[in-house]
Amino acid sequence: MDGRSGRVRIGEFNNLFEHIDQQEYRKILAGTEQEMRLKKLRAMQRR
């Protein structure tokens, strides 16, 4: 990939990302959901 829009091979595209297993994915997802809940609670508290 050269920074321009256009076609890219799927293998090349996949190599740009780090592989994570399901357990690590669930931990990341749980952390993200917790951050979203905290942000919402803080916004409610400011009102």
PyMOL commands that place a pseudoatom at each C-alpha (Angstrom):
pseudoatom trace, name=CA, resn=MET, resi=1, chain=A, elem=C, hetatm=0, pos=[0.000, 0.000, 0.000]
pseudoatom trace, name=CA, resn=ASP, resi=2, chain=A, elem=C, hetatm=0, pos=[1.311, 3.391, -0.914]
pseudoatom trace, name=CA, resn=GLY, resi=3, chain=A, elem=C, hetatm=0, pos=[-1.154, 5.725, 0.851]
pseudoatom trace, name=CA, resn=ARG, resi=4, chain=A, elem=C, hetatm=0, pos=[-3.261, 6.255, -2.231]
pseudoatom trace, name=CA, resn=SER, resi=5, chain=A, elem=C, hetatm=0, pos=[-6.754, 4.855, -2.539]
pseudoatom trace, name=CA, resn=GLY, resi=6, chain=A, elem=C, hetatm=0, pos=[-7.038, 1.913, -4.829]
pseudoatom trace, name=CA, resn=ARG, resi=7, chain=A, elem=C, hetatm=0, pos=[-6.903, -1.843, -4.870]
pseudoatom trace, name=CA, resn=VAL, resi=8, chain=A, elem=C, hetatm=0, pos=[-4.955, -3.861, -2.371]
pseudoatom trace, name=CA, resn=ARG, resi=9, chain=A, elem=C, hetatm=0, pos=[-4.501, -7.590, -2.026]
pseudoatom trace, name=CA, resn=ILE, resi=10, chain=A, elem=C, hetatm=0, pos=[-6.395, -9.080, 0.915]
pseudoatom trace, name=CA, resn=GLY, resi=11, chain=A, elem=C, hetatm=0, pos=[-3.243, -10.818, 2.181]
pseudoatom trace, name=CA, resn=GLU, resi=12, chain=A, elem=C, hetatm=0, pos=[-1.354, -7.535, 2.168]
pseudoatom trace, name=CA, resn=PHE, resi=13, chain=A, elem=C, hetatm=0, pos=[-4.262, -5.870, 3.948]
pseudoatom trace, name=CA, resn=ASN, resi=14, chain=A, elem=C, hetatm=0, pos=[-4.438, -8.581, 6.633]
pseudoatom trace, name=CA, resn=ASN, resi=15, chain=A, elem=C, hetatm=0, pos=[-0.709, -8.311, 7.306]
pseudoatom trace, name=CA, resn=LEU, resi=16, chain=A, elem=C, hetatm=0, pos=[-1.170, -4.687, 8.370]
pseudoatom trace, name=CA, resn=PHE, resi=17, chain=A, elem=C, hetatm=0, pos=[-3.043, -5.788, 11.504]
pseudoatom trace, name=CA, resn=GLU, resi=18, chain=A, elem=C, hetatm=0, pos=[-1.848, -7.656, 14.571]
pseudoatom trace, name=CA, resn=HIS, resi=19, chain=A, elem=C, hetatm=0, pos=[-3.566, -11.000, 15.160]
pseudoatom trace, name=CA, resn=ILE, resi=20, chain=A, elem=C, hetatm=0, pos=[-5.314, -11.367, 18.520]
pseudoatom trace, name=CA, resn=ASP, resi=21, chain=A, elem=C, hetatm=0, pos=[-7.004, -14.420, 19.988]
pseudoatom trace, name=CA, resn=GLN, resi=22, chain=A, elem=C, hetatm=0, pos=[-10.622, -14.550, 21.175]
pseudoatom trace, name=CA, resn=GLN, resi=23, chain=A, elem=C, hetatm=0, pos=[-9.722, -14.140, 24.855]
pseudoatom trace, name=CA, resn=GLU, resi=24, chain=A, elem=C, hetatm=0, pos=[-7.713, -10.988, 24.193]
pseudoatom trace, name=CA, resn=TYR, resi=25, chain=A, elem=C, hetatm=0, pos=[-10.509, -9.690, 21.926]
pseudoatom trace, name=CA, resn=ARG, resi=26, chain=A, elem=C, hetatm=0, pos=[-13.067, -10.163, 24.717]
pseudoatom trace, name=CA, resn=LYS, resi=27, chain=A, elem=C, hetatm=0, pos=[-10.830, -8.299, 27.195]
pseudoatom trace, name=CA, resn=ILE, resi=28, chain=A, elem=C, hetatm=0, pos=[-10.439, -5.382, 24.780]
pseudoatom trace, name=CA, resn=LEU, resi=29, chain=A, elem=C, hetatm=0, pos=[-14.179, -5.328, 24.086]
pseudoatom trace, name=CA, resn=ALA, resi=30, chain=A, elem=C, hetatm=0, pos=[-15.017, -5.384, 27.810]
pseudoatom trace, name=CA, resn=GLY, resi=31, chain=A, elem=C, hetatm=0, pos=[-12.588, -2.521, 28.435]
pseudoatom trace, name=CA, resn=THR, resi=32, chain=A, elem=C, hetatm=0, pos=[-14.093, -0.491, 25.618]
pseudoatom trace, name=CA, resn=GLU, resi=33, chain=A, elem=C, hetatm=0, pos=[-17.634, -1.090, 26.885]
pseudoatom trace, name=CA, resn=GLN, resi=34, chain=A, elem=C, hetatm=0, pos=[-16.595, -0.081, 30.398]
pseudoatom trace, name=CA, resn=GLU, resi=35, chain=A, elem=C, hetatm=0, pos=[-15.044, 3.141, 29.084]
pseudoatom trace, name=CA, resn=MET, resi=36, chain=A, elem=C, hetatm=0, pos=[-18.261, 3.955, 27.211]
pseudoatom trace, name=CA, resn=ARG, resi=37, chain=A, elem=C, hetatm=0, pos=[-20.370, 3.376, 30.349]
pseudoatom trace, name=CA, resn=LEU, resi=38, chain=A, elem=C, hetatm=0, pos=[-18.059, 5.572, 32.443]
pseudoatom trace, name=CA, resn=LYS, resi=39, chain=A, elem=C, hetatm=0, pos=[-18.190, 8.334, 29.835]
pseudoatom trace, name=CA, resn=LYS, resi=40, chain=A, elem=C, hetatm=0, pos=[-21.992, 8.180, 29.839]
pseudoatom trace, name=CA, resn=LEU, resi=41, chain=A, elem=C, hetatm=0, pos=[-22.139, 8.275, 33.657]
pseudoatom trace, name=CA, resn=ARG, resi=42, chain=A, elem=C, hetatm=0, pos=[-19.791, 11.264, 33.787]
pseudoatom trace, name=CA, resn=ALA, resi=43, chain=A, elem=C, hetatm=0, pos=[-21.949, 13.102, 31.255]
pseudoatom trace, name=CA, resn=MET, resi=44, chain=A, elem=C, hetatm=0, pos=[-25.056, 12.355, 33.331]
pseudoatom trace, name=CA, resn=GLN, resi=45, chain=A, elem=C, hetatm=0, pos=[-23.306, 13.576, 36.475]
pseudoatom trace, name=CA, resn=ARG, resi=46, chain=A, elem=C, hetatm=0, pos=[-22.451, 16.932, 34.849]
pseudoatom trace, name=CA, resn=ARG, resi=47, chain=A, elem=C, hetatm=0, pos=[-26.113, 17.660, 34.056]
for i in range(1, 47): cmd.bond("trace and resi %d" % i, "trace and resi %d" % (i + 1))
show_as sticks, trace
zoom trace
